[in-house]
Amino acid sequence: MDVRELITFKTVSETRNFSKAADILGYMQSTVSMQIKSLELELGAKLFEYKKRQVSITDAGLQLLPMVEKTLESFSDIKKWNQTETSGILKIAAPESLTISVIAPKLQQFQKLYPHVQLELQNATCLHNEEVLLRGDVDIAFMMWPSKPSKRLIDHDLGEQKMVLVSSQKQTFQQLLNDSQATFVINEPECSYRNQFETSVWQQHQRQFRTISLPSIAAIKSVVIGGLGFSYLPWEMVKMEVENDQLFVIKTDIINHVHGHLLTRNYKTKSNLISDFVKVFK
């Protein structure tokens, strides 16, 4: 029995979706299916059922789940047992925007406190960051989100994150709403501030814009500066371009609810290390 099969089983049980589990784990969907099938053959029990395009966990799977969770927790403890709090690895997951505007400067400050601690930083969507923290794959996660994160996590609110609507030309929000050719240039659909903008514009103005989705904020800014659309981004991401008159802020009636969040678990190990990391951000 491979521990990776247990991790895959737990992820499928949480997502109830083989494709989403594959995305989270970085596998092909066929690999997830193969691992579950291998585990079922070894245990002699059916763990999931697939009916009407929906995945449901069987009674056998429900009985197995708490044992797998306990096993994975013990496995994680074994991997960490020889790491002292003044050395070892601290794994962090964060969205690109917070990494650039908030996290990078603070990491330098933290490294002065713990010069022998190796920091591993990965960038992904906010929802993915929350999922990998819940799964125990990282020690700390950051999110930009208008709602409260999972109650299973400890939330250190970093405060409201200023958002602005920007374009390569001066115009009013009403002119933008009236422009049938206006294009919204933004990142992934799961992005919190993208959702805030699109939801607010629809609820208040019954307007939907055609959209260009790009993988990075640098790419988004480049396209908007080139005059191919507008975007809704954290102020810190466009401050320099606005000050240099490459981008112009468009005042809107959107009420901002997006906050930055630093998330941790109820950690048993690395407690002083994680506690000091949180203090750097407060």
N, C-alpha and C positions, 0 to 999 in steps of 0.2 A: 504494500500500500504506500503510495507516494503522498507526501504532505501537500503537494500541489493539487492533487485530486480533492483533498479535504477543503482547501482554500476555494477551489472552483465550486464545490458543492455548497459551501456557505454563501458564496457570492450569488449563485443562482437562486438559492432559497430566499435571499434578501431582495433580489431584483425581480424574481419570477419571470425572467426573460433571458434566454440563452445569448441573444445578440448583444444585449446591454452588458451582461456579465463578461462577454468576450472583449467589449470595448474597455471596460474597467480594468481587466486583467492584462490587456495587451495581447490577446490571443486571436486566432481565427475562430469563427463560430464552430467549425468542424473540430477544432482542438477541444473546445469546451464539451461538445457532444461526446467525443471519444473518451475524455477523462471521466465523465459521468457514467458512461456505459461500462468502463473498466471498473469503476468503484461498485457499480451495481452487480457486476459479475462476481467480483471478489466477495461481496457481502451476501449475495444470493437474494437480493431484495430490490424491488422497483422503488426508486426514490422520487421520481417525478412522472407526472402524466401530462400529455399534450393533447388537449381537446379544444376544438373550435378556435384554434390559433392562440390559445392561452396555456401557460404553464402553471400547473398546480403541484404542490408538494404532497406526497402520499403520507399515510399514517406512519409507515416505516421511516420515511424521511424526517417527520416531526420527532420521532423517537430518537433518531440519530443526531439531530441538530445540536442539542445541548452537550452531547459527548464530544462532537467535533469542535464546538466553541471552546470547551474546556481544554481539549488537546492542543488547539492552536494557541491558546493563551499560554499554556505550559511550554510549547515550542518557542514562542516569542521570548519567554523568560530565560530559556536555555541559551538562546542566541545572545542575550544581553548580560548574562550573569557575571562575566569577567570584565565588564566595562565599568570603570570608576566614573564618578561624576565630574572629574576634572579631565577626563579623556573620553575616547569613544566617539560615537556618531550621533548627531542630532538631526533627524529627518524632518524637513519642512515642506509643506505643499501650499502654494499661493497662486492667485491669479496674476497675470502679467502686470496689470495696472498698479496693484498694491506693491508688487515687487519693485517696480521702478520708483514710485512716489514715496513709499513709506518704509519698506522692508530693507532695501539695500543699504541706506545710510545707518540704520540701526544695527545691522549685522556687523559692521565694522566696530561699533561700540561694544557689542557682545563678545566679539573675538578678542578684545583687549582684556576682558574679564576671564575668558576661557581660551587661551591661545592654543591649547592642545586638543580642543574639541573640534572634530571635523563636521562641518555643516554641509548637508546635502539638501539642495533646494530644487524642487520641481515645479514647473508651471503647468496649470491645467484650469479647467472651468471650476467655478465655485462649488457646484454640486459634486463634482468629482473629488475635490479636495475634502469635502465633508465625508464622503463615502470612504476614502482611503484612511482617514483618521478613525472613523468608526470601526473599520476593519483592522486597525492596528498596524497598518503599513507605514505610517508616519507618526511622529511624536507631536507635531504642531500643525495646524492648518489655518489658513487665512481665507476669508470670504468677503465679498461685497454683496450685501443682501438687505432687502427692506424688512424681512421678517426674521423672527427668532430662529436660530439653528436648532438641531435636534436636542431634546431635553436630556439625552444621554451624554451630552457634551457640556463642558464648562465654557461659557461665553464671556470673553473679555471685550466689551464694546469699545471700539476705537473712535466712535463718534461719526457724525454725518460727514459724508464725502461729497464735496461740492461738485455738481454736474453742470455742464454748459452745452448748449447747442451751437455748433460752429459751421461756418461756410467760408468759401473763398471770396465772397462778395458781401457788401453791406446790404441788408434787407430786413424787413420786418417778418415776424412770425406769420402774420396773416398773408403776406405775399408768398411765403413758402407754402402755406396751406392751399393757396389758390393755384399754385404752379402744378399743372397736371404732369409735367415731365420731371418733377423733383425726385431725386433718388437718395434713399437713406443708405449710407455706407457704414457698416457696423460689423461686429464679430458674431460669434455663435448664437443660435436662438436661445440657449440657456442663460445668456448673460443677463444679470440682474438689471443693469441700467438700460439695456436694450428693451427688456420687458416693461420697465417703468415708462419709457418714452412711448412705446407702441400702444400700451394699455391706456395711458393718459390721453394720447391724441385720438384714439378711437372713442373713448368714453366722453370726452369733452367736445370733439369736433367731428366725429364719425368719419375720420380720414385714415386711409391706409396708403403708405408710400411703397413704390417698388423698391426693392432692396438689393444691394450688393453685399455679400458676406465675405469678409477677408479674415485671415488667420491671426493677424497681429495689429497692434495699435499703430506701429510705424507705417505699415502698409495702408491702413485706413487714412491716416493723416496725409500721406503722399497723394492718394487719390483725391481727397477733398481739396487739398491745396491746388491740385491740377484742374479743379473746376468740374469734376465729374459727379459731384453730389455734396451732401451735408452729413454731419455726424453728431452724435450725442455722447460726450465723453467726460471722464473726470477732468476737472480743471487743471490739476497738476500735469496731466498728459499733454495739454495744449497751451499751457501758460507761455512758453517761449515763443511759439508760433504766433500767438495773439499779440504779444508785445512787439514782435517784429513785423506786424501787419501782413503776415502770410495767411492768417485766419481771422475771421471776425465773429464775435459772439452775438447771437440772436436771442433777445429776451423772449421768454416764453411764460405761459401760465401754468407750467407743470410744477406740481408740488413734489419736492424731493424727499424721498424716504430712505434712500440708500445709505447704509452705515457700513463701516469697516468692522470686521469681527476677527479676533484672534481666538482660536478654539483649541482646547486641550481636553484630554480625558482625565478620569480619576486615576492618575498615574501612581503606580507602586514603586517603580524604579525611576531614576533620573529626576527625583522630585526637586532637589535643590537647583539642578541645572535648568529645568523647565520653569521653575518659579522665578529664577533670576532672569531668564529670557523674557518672561511676561513683564517683569518690572522695568526692563529696558524700554518697553513700548507704552508704559503708563506715565 
